[in-house]
Amino acid sequence: MQADHYYSHTPPCSLCPKTLSFVPHVTSNSLSPKSRFLPLICFLIALLCISFSAANVLYMASQEMMKVVERDSTTIKQNLKKLTFYYGVADNWCPQQYFEEIKMDFPDGDIRLCEKGIRHAFVLDASREVAAMITDWLQDILTRL
């Protein structure tokens, strides 16, 4: 009966998340001695999916590094009133020098320098703070319309 946990139609175990719905699940009525390895197979497929995701992230980053080699000032100028730029103080991906340069090139733009110490990967530990900050910005913009 313990096998029902791993082999139900919608598996509750963390090894077989719903995202792996393409993996055929069997019921306890059709268990064979070899089917006890199904959770391991699901786990290995999950690892493979994670590997593909990591490979896609790395590919995207490599493409970005090769193709985005300079700022598109023409597009920025055409859309300056619609854009907000937010630069970090200690951000190796986008150093403060970039803030100073764009501020000089577009003095009328909404270009801000972070004074809160939020890092580039803000989603890891400051997503709520950034969301609240952006909400305030949007409310301010909407009140001026």
C-alpha positions as CSV (number, residue, x, y, z in Angstrom):
1,M,0.0,0.0,0.0
2,Q,2.9,2.3,0.6
3,A,3.5,2.3,-3.2
4,D,0.3,4.2,-3.7
5,H,2.1,7.4,-2.4
6,Y,4.5,7.2,-5.3
7,Y,2.3,5.8,-8.0
8,S,-0.9,7.7,-7.7
9,H,-2.3,9.5,-10.7
10,T,-1.2,12.9,-9.3
11,P,1.9,12.1,-7.3
12,P,2.2,14.0,-4.0
13,C,5.9,13.3,-3.6
14,S,8.4,16.1,-4.3
15,L,10.3,13.8,-6.6
16,C,7.5,13.8,-9.2
17,P,6.2,17.4,-9.4
18,K,3.3,18.2,-11.6
19,T,5.7,19.8,-14.1
20,L,6.8,16.3,-15.0
21,S,3.4,15.4,-16.2
22,F,4.9,13.8,-19.3
23,V,6.3,11.0,-17.1
24,P,3.8,8.1,-17.2
25,H,2.6,7.3,-13.7
26,V,1.3,3.8,-12.9
27,T,-1.2,2.7,-10.3
28,S,-0.6,0.3,-7.5
29,N,-2.5,-2.3,-9.6
30,S,0.2,-2.4,-12.2
31,L,3.3,-2.4,-10.1
32,S,6.1,-4.6,-11.0
33,P,9.3,-5.2,-9.0
34,K,11.2,-2.8,-11.3
35,S,8.7,0.0,-10.9
36,R,10.0,0.8,-7.5
37,F,12.6,2.9,-9.4
38,L,10.0,5.2,-10.8
39,P,10.6,7.9,-8.2
40,L,14.3,7.8,-8.9
41,I,13.6,8.1,-12.6
42,C,11.3,11.1,-11.9
43,F,14.1,12.7,-9.8
44,L,16.7,12.1,-12.6
45,I,14.3,13.7,-15.1
46,A,13.9,16.7,-12.8
47,L,17.6,17.0,-12.6
48,L,17.8,16.9,-16.4
49,C,15.2,19.6,-16.7
50,I,17.2,21.7,-14.2
51,S,20.3,21.1,-16.3
52,F,18.4,22.3,-19.5
53,S,17.2,25.4,-17.6
54,A,20.7,26.2,-16.5
55,A,22.1,25.6,-20.0
56,N,19.4,28.0,-21.4
57,V,20.3,30.6,-18.8
58,L,24.0,30.4,-19.7
59,Y,23.2,30.5,-23.4
60,M,21.1,33.6,-22.9
61,A,23.8,35.3,-20.9
62,S,26.4,34.5,-23.5
63,Q,24.2,35.9,-26.3
64,E,23.6,39.0,-24.2
65,M,27.4,39.5,-23.6
66,M,28.1,39.1,-27.4
67,K,25.2,41.1,-28.8
68,V,24.6,43.9,-26.3
69,V,27.9,45.7,-26.6
70,E,26.7,49.4,-26.4
71,R,23.8,51.4,-25.2
72,D,21.0,52.1,-27.7
73,S,20.8,55.8,-27.2
74,T,18.5,56.3,-30.1
75,T,15.8,54.1,-28.6
76,I,16.3,55.7,-25.2
77,K,15.9,59.2,-26.7
78,Q,12.7,58.2,-28.5
79,N,11.2,56.7,-25.3
80,L,12.9,58.7,-22.6
81,K,9.6,59.9,-21.0
82,K,8.4,56.3,-20.7
83,L,11.6,54.9,-19.1
84,T,13.0,54.8,-15.6
85,F,16.6,53.8,-15.0
86,Y,17.7,52.5,-11.6
87,Y,21.4,51.9,-11.0
88,G,23.1,50.2,-8.1
89,V,26.0,51.8,-6.2
90,A,28.0,48.6,-6.0
91,D,26.9,46.7,-9.0
92,N,29.6,45.0,-11.1
93,W,27.2,44.3,-13.9
94,C,26.2,47.9,-14.2
95,P,28.8,50.1,-12.5
96,Q,28.1,53.6,-11.1
97,Q,30.0,55.0,-14.0
98,Y,27.2,53.9,-16.3
99,F,24.7,55.9,-14.2
100,E,26.9,59.0,-14.4
101,E,27.3,58.7,-18.2
102,I,23.6,58.2,-18.9
103,K,22.7,61.0,-16.5
104,M,25.0,63.3,-18.5
105,D,23.6,62.2,-21.9
106,F,20.0,62.3,-20.8
107,P,19.7,65.0,-18.0
108,D,15.9,65.2,-18.3
109,G,15.5,61.4,-17.9
110,D,14.2,59.6,-14.8
111,I,17.5,58.1,-13.9
112,R,18.0,57.1,-10.3
113,L,20.9,55.8,-8.2
114,C,20.1,53.3,-5.5
115,E,20.9,54.6,-2.1
116,K,19.5,51.5,-0.3
117,G,22.3,49.1,-1.0
118,I,20.1,46.7,-3.0
119,R,22.2,44.3,-5.1
120,H,21.8,43.4,-8.8
121,A,20.2,40.1,-7.9
122,F,17.4,41.8,-5.8
123,V,15.0,38.9,-6.4
124,L,17.0,36.8,-4.0
125,D,16.5,39.0,-0.9
126,A,14.9,42.4,-1.7
127,S,12.0,41.7,-4.1
128,R,9.4,43.0,-1.7
129,E,11.4,46.2,-1.1
130,V,11.9,46.7,-4.9
131,A,8.2,46.0,-5.6
132,A,7.2,48.6,-2.9
133,M,9.6,51.1,-4.4
134,I,8.3,50.6,-7.9
135,T,4.7,50.8,-6.7
136,D,5.5,54.2,-5.1
137,W,7.0,55.3,-8.4
138,L,4.0,54.2,-10.4
139,Q,1.5,55.9,-7.9
140,D,3.5,59.1,-8.3
141,I,3.4,58.9,-12.1
142,L,-0.4,58.1,-12.1
143,T,-1.2,61.1,-9.8
144,R,0.5,63.4,-12.4
145,L,-1.6,62.1,-15.3
